[in-house]
Amino acid sequence: MGTYVLMTKMTPEISADLKRRGAIGKEWKKKVDKLCPDVKWRAHYALLGPYDFMDIYEAKNDETAAKVSLLSRANGALKAESWPAIEWGRFVKITKEVGI
């Protein structure tokens, strides 16, 4: 399982309607859970910056992570990016493996 960070920016219409945003989020999560049952959610944060939300999750492969992002875009996200994240100790090991 790989770790991914999902950065989400909602459409202006959804961002302006805080009451509706919660319901949309719950519906999105139901769809992701149904289509990507192996995803394990680790954290969910609301942000005050260029993105509205950050989720940290584990997925079995990049294709599953792509599905999470695509479902986000299909359910009210203006922008949704899933970034692979490497645990620091593993990253250091990789740098040594390539001679850096």
FENQUI-V425009 format. One record per residue. SS is DSSP state (H for helix, E for strand, C for the rest). PHI is phi in whole degrees, -180 to 180 (999 if undefined). NEAR is the number of other C-alpha atoms within 8 Angstrom. Layout:
SS	PHI	NEAR
SS	PHI	NEAR
This chain:
C	999	6
E	-98	9
E	-99	11
E	-133	13
E	-115	13
E	-100	14
E	-105	14
E	-126	14
E	-119	12
E	-80	12
C	-65	9
H	-58	6
H	-63	6
H	-73	11
H	-60	9
H	-79	6
C	-115	8
H	-62	8
H	-65	6
H	-73	8
H	-58	10
H	-62	8
H	-66	8
H	-64	10
H	-62	8
H	-65	8
H	-65	8
H	-59	11
H	-64	8
H	-60	8
H	-65	9
H	-63	12
H	-61	10
H	-73	7
H	-86	6
C	-134	10
C	-64	7
C	-84	7
C	-66	11
E	-114	7
E	-82	9
E	-108	8
E	-162	7
E	-141	9
E	-130	7
E	-90	7
C	-118	8
C	-115	6
C	-178	5
C	-69	5
C	-113	11
C	-90	12
E	-141	12
E	-133	13
E	-119	12
E	-114	12
E	-147	13
E	-113	12
E	-138	14
C	-74	9
C	-166	8
H	-64	7
H	-63	6
H	-65	11
H	-61	11
H	-63	9
H	-61	10
H	-60	11
H	-64	12
H	-62	9
H	-65	11
H	-64	12
H	-65	11
H	-76	7
C	-125	8
C	105	10
E	-90	12
E	-74	9
E	-144	9
E	-146	13
E	-128	9
E	-105	12
E	-105	8
E	-68	8
E	-125	8
C	-112	7
C	-57	6
H	-55	6
H	-60	6
H	-66	8
H	-61	9
H	-61	8
H	-61	8
H	-63	8
H	-62	9
H	-70	8
H	-64	7
C	-98	6
C	79	5
C	-100	5
